[in-house]
């Protein structure tokens, strides 16, 4: 939606909220029912300044036109009001990524219910000798796993793991990109070392 520009800096809070309510369910504006909208406007009445600022006016226009969600506006006003409206979104994304990474580190590099995910990790790559070895994850990744992969702590193996009969890679060298299964004896390594549980 492109939407109209109804709000401007200096508009009284009462007028801004009244205009917002009067302009929902019109062409190029969001659809809403009073039972959903009124509690959120009440919430905004305690979060917006009076009169509203230029940033708040832009945010109200974006929400009314459907470019952003009401929850975005409320979260911005509650958690980061010193940031501009446009700065809030990359800030929130960065904060979310840090939270996901912290969750990965706290779990010890495991998925929920699989606490020993990286048990038996090889010490060196059998091809290049690098120590930068990460597990290969199969299946649909969680947000935490996606962040771990972006940070180089995990390699994605795809949503559909290959049959164990055909060989399933469990480890990936981030230096040379070589992937190999958990059978160390195939590479002349210590066959007594545990390879850890399957990722599936």
Secondary structure, 3 states (H helix, E strand, C coil): CCCCCCCCCCCCHHHHHHHHHHHCCCCCCCCCCHHHHHHHHHHHHCCCCCCCCHHHHHHHHHHHCCCCCHHHHHHHHHHCCCCCHHHHHHHHHHHHHHHHHHHHHHCCCCECCECCCCCCCCCCCCCCCCCCEEEEEECCCCHHHHHHHHCCCCEEEECCCCCHHHCCCCEEECCCCCEECCCHHHHCCCCCCCCCCCCC
